[in-house]
Amino acid sequence: TKHPWFPRNTHLGHCIIDEEIGEIAKDINDGAPMSQLLREVAQGAVTCIRFLEHHEDELLGTSVCSGHSFIDDADKLRDFFQLSKDEFLASYSYLTEEDYEATREAIIEKTTMG
């Protein structure tokens, strides 16, 4: 089983789910066989369900879809600085504008706090 334990931090749990979704998108873009796609989607669904079960109390009354920074993801940050906002969001269709803005704010915070 992938990701048998979830971190206590929900943001890290979101990162795991983002990774799962990214794997599905990559497989689709690479033309993977349907059996592989179905396996990845099922694994992603199980990961999401386990995450929600693990963090149910913490997530009640909050939006799971609110913006989360991807400031610790070097590949996404490289693209963040090289692409326009629209190009970036089109490239990472599973990320939201809120995620993009949360990252922009985190970058500003890190650069101004030195």
Short mmCIF file of the C-alpha atoms (twelve columns), coordinates in Angstrom:
data_MODEL
# 
_entry.id   MODEL 
# 
loop_
_atom_site.group_PDB 
_atom_site.id 
_atom_site.type_symbol 
_atom_site.label_atom_id 
_atom_site.label_alt_id 
_atom_site.label_comp_id 
_atom_site.label_asym_id 
_atom_site.label_seq_id 
_atom_site.Cartn_x 
_atom_site.Cartn_y 
_atom_site.Cartn_z 
_atom_site.pdbx_PDB_model_num 
ATOM 1   C CA . THR A 1   0.000   0.000  0.000   1 
ATOM 2   C CA . LYS A 2   1.334   3.398  -0.956  1 
ATOM 3   C CA . HIS A 3   1.350   6.037  1.778   1 
ATOM 4   C CA . PRO A 4   0.317   3.741  4.662   1 
ATOM 5   C CA . TRP A 5   0.647   6.607  7.160   1 
ATOM 6   C CA . PHE A 6   -0.359  10.195 6.618   1 
ATOM 7   C CA . PRO A 7   1.542   13.076 8.171   1 
ATOM 8   C CA . ARG A 8   -0.196  15.007 10.907  1 
ATOM 9   C CA . ASN A 9   0.096   18.155 8.810   1 
ATOM 10  C CA . THR A 10  -2.819  18.326 6.353   1 
ATOM 11  C CA . HIS A 11  -0.734  20.340 3.882   1 
ATOM 12  C CA . LEU A 12  1.671   17.413 3.530   1 
ATOM 13  C CA . GLY A 13  -1.316  15.135 3.027   1 
ATOM 14  C CA . HIS A 14  -2.474  17.417 0.231   1 
ATOM 15  C CA . CYS A 15  0.994   17.129 -1.316  1 
ATOM 16  C CA . ILE A 16  0.662   13.337 -1.337  1 
ATOM 17  C CA . ILE A 17  -2.709  13.623 -3.074  1 
ATOM 18  C CA . ASP A 18  -1.237  16.129 -5.565  1 
ATOM 19  C CA . GLU A 19  1.484   13.589 -6.305  1 
ATOM 20  C CA . GLU A 20  -1.098  10.876 -6.954  1 
ATOM 21  C CA . ILE A 21  -3.046  13.137 -9.306  1 
ATOM 22  C CA . GLY A 22  0.180   14.130 -11.060 1 
ATOM 23  C CA . GLU A 23  0.978   10.461 -11.676 1 
ATOM 24  C CA . ILE A 24  -2.444  9.952  -13.235 1 
ATOM 25  C CA . ALA A 25  -2.006  13.022 -15.464 1 
ATOM 26  C CA . LYS A 26  1.460   11.859 -16.530 1 
ATOM 27  C CA . ASP A 27  0.145   8.402  -17.399 1 
ATOM 28  C CA . ILE A 28  -2.655  9.944  -19.468 1 
ATOM 29  C CA . ASN A 29  -0.226  12.267 -21.274 1 
ATOM 30  C CA . ASP A 30  2.183   9.371  -21.908 1 
ATOM 31  C CA . GLY A 31  -0.599  7.272  -23.438 1 
ATOM 32  C CA . ALA A 32  -0.466  4.559  -20.771 1 
ATOM 33  C CA . PRO A 33  -2.682  1.521  -21.278 1 
ATOM 34  C CA . MET A 34  -6.159  1.650  -19.778 1 
ATOM 35  C CA . SER A 35  -5.303  -1.036 -17.210 1 
ATOM 36  C CA . GLN A 36  -2.492  1.137  -15.842 1 
ATOM 37  C CA . LEU A 37  -4.726  4.236  -15.799 1 
ATOM 38  C CA . LEU A 38  -7.451  2.362  -13.910 1 
ATOM 39  C CA . ARG A 39  -4.892  1.113  -11.382 1 
ATOM 40  C CA . GLU A 40  -3.552  4.673  -10.849 1 
ATOM 41  C CA . VAL A 41  -7.066  6.138  -10.496 1 
ATOM 42  C CA . ALA A 42  -8.052  3.444  -7.996  1 
ATOM 43  C CA . GLN A 43  -4.864  3.999  -6.018  1 
ATOM 44  C CA . GLY A 44  -5.489  7.761  -6.053  1 
ATOM 45  C CA . ALA A 45  -9.058  7.264  -4.840  1 
ATOM 46  C CA . VAL A 46  -7.905  5.032  -1.977  1 
ATOM 47  C CA . THR A 47  -5.280  7.631  -1.033  1 
ATOM 48  C CA . CYS A 48  -7.900  10.399 -0.982  1 
ATOM 49  C CA . ILE A 49  -10.306 8.336  1.111   1 
ATOM 50  C CA . ARG A 50  -7.582  7.419  3.611   1 
ATOM 51  C CA . PHE A 51  -6.513  11.070 3.830   1 
ATOM 52  C CA . LEU A 52  -10.067 12.210 4.521   1 
ATOM 53  C CA . GLU A 53  -10.583 9.497  7.119   1 
ATOM 54  C CA . HIS A 54  -7.310  10.402 8.831   1 
ATOM 55  C CA . HIS A 55  -8.047  14.132 8.921   1 
ATOM 56  C CA . GLU A 56  -11.853 14.097 9.202   1 
ATOM 57  C CA . ASP A 57  -12.077 15.993 12.494  1 
ATOM 58  C CA . GLU A 58  -9.543  18.583 11.419  1 
ATOM 59  C CA . LEU A 59  -11.205 19.161 8.056   1 
ATOM 60  C CA . LEU A 60  -14.777 19.560 9.290   1 
ATOM 61  C CA . GLY A 61  -15.846 23.110 8.658   1 
ATOM 62  C CA . THR A 62  -12.870 23.872 6.417   1 
ATOM 63  C CA . SER A 63  -12.402 23.856 2.697   1 
ATOM 64  C CA . VAL A 64  -10.174 21.055 1.465   1 
ATOM 65  C CA . CYS A 65  -9.825  22.962 -1.777  1 
ATOM 66  C CA . SER A 66  -8.468  26.216 -0.378  1 
ATOM 67  C CA . GLY A 67  -5.140  27.350 -1.781  1 
ATOM 68  C CA . HIS A 68  -2.018  25.502 -0.704  1 
ATOM 69  C CA . SER A 69  1.497   26.584 -1.504  1 
ATOM 70  C CA . PHE A 70  3.740   24.286 -3.526  1 
ATOM 71  C CA . ILE A 71  6.832   26.249 -2.495  1 
ATOM 72  C CA . ASP A 72  8.667   23.041 -1.538  1 
ATOM 73  C CA . ASP A 73  8.256   21.467 -4.994  1 
ATOM 74  C CA . ALA A 74  11.343  22.400 -7.041  1 
ATOM 75  C CA . ASP A 75  9.890   21.294 -10.397 1 
ATOM 76  C CA . LYS A 76  6.702   23.296 -9.951  1 
ATOM 77  C CA . LEU A 77  8.664   26.334 -8.747  1 
ATOM 78  C CA . ARG A 78  10.908  26.205 -11.813 1 
ATOM 79  C CA . ASP A 79  7.826   26.267 -14.029 1 
ATOM 80  C CA . PHE A 80  6.233   28.925 -11.796 1 
ATOM 81  C CA . PHE A 81  9.077   31.310 -12.648 1 
ATOM 82  C CA . GLN A 82  9.353   30.327 -16.324 1 
ATOM 83  C CA . LEU A 83  5.697   30.289 -17.366 1 
ATOM 84  C CA . SER A 84  2.943   32.851 -17.284 1 
ATOM 85  C CA . LYS A 85  0.220   32.251 -14.716 1 
ATOM 86  C CA . ASP A 86  -2.189  30.986 -17.388 1 
ATOM 87  C CA . GLU A 87  0.448   28.679 -18.925 1 
ATOM 88  C CA . PHE A 88  1.365   27.327 -15.498 1 
ATOM 89  C CA . LEU A 89  -2.237  26.598 -14.503 1 
ATOM 90  C CA . ALA A 90  -2.856  24.939 -17.874 1 
ATOM 91  C CA . SER A 91  0.232   22.749 -17.349 1 
ATOM 92  C CA . TYR A 92  -0.826  21.752 -13.838 1 
ATOM 93  C CA . SER A 93  -4.569  21.384 -14.308 1 
ATOM 94  C CA . TYR A 94  -4.972  19.817 -10.854 1 
ATOM 95  C CA . LEU A 95  -3.715  23.014 -9.193  1 
ATOM 96  C CA . THR A 96  -6.049  25.925 -8.616  1 
ATOM 97  C CA . GLU A 97  -5.561  29.642 -8.926  1 
ATOM 98  C CA . GLU A 98  -5.741  29.689 -5.116  1 
ATOM 99  C CA . ASP A 99  -2.735  27.304 -4.986  1 
ATOM 100 C CA . TYR A 100 -0.848  29.566 -7.384  1 
ATOM 101 C CA . GLU A 101 -1.629  32.662 -5.309  1 
ATOM 102 C CA . ALA A 102 -0.761  30.897 -2.044  1 
ATOM 103 C CA . THR A 103 2.637   30.049 -3.528  1 
ATOM 104 C CA . ARG A 104 3.155   33.589 -4.806  1 
ATOM 105 C CA . GLU A 105 2.406   34.921 -1.319  1 
ATOM 106 C CA . ALA A 106 4.743   32.357 0.275   1 
ATOM 107 C CA . ILE A 107 7.538   33.426 -2.085  1 
ATOM 108 C CA . ILE A 108 6.990   37.074 -1.249  1 
ATOM 109 C CA . GLU A 109 6.978   36.229 2.458   1 
ATOM 110 C CA . LYS A 110 10.227  34.242 2.198   1 
ATOM 111 C CA . THR A 111 12.013  36.882 0.145   1 
ATOM 112 C CA . THR A 112 10.958  39.790 2.345   1 
ATOM 113 C CA . MET A 113 11.739  37.999 5.602   1 
ATOM 114 C CA . GLY A 114 15.196  37.126 4.302   1 
# 
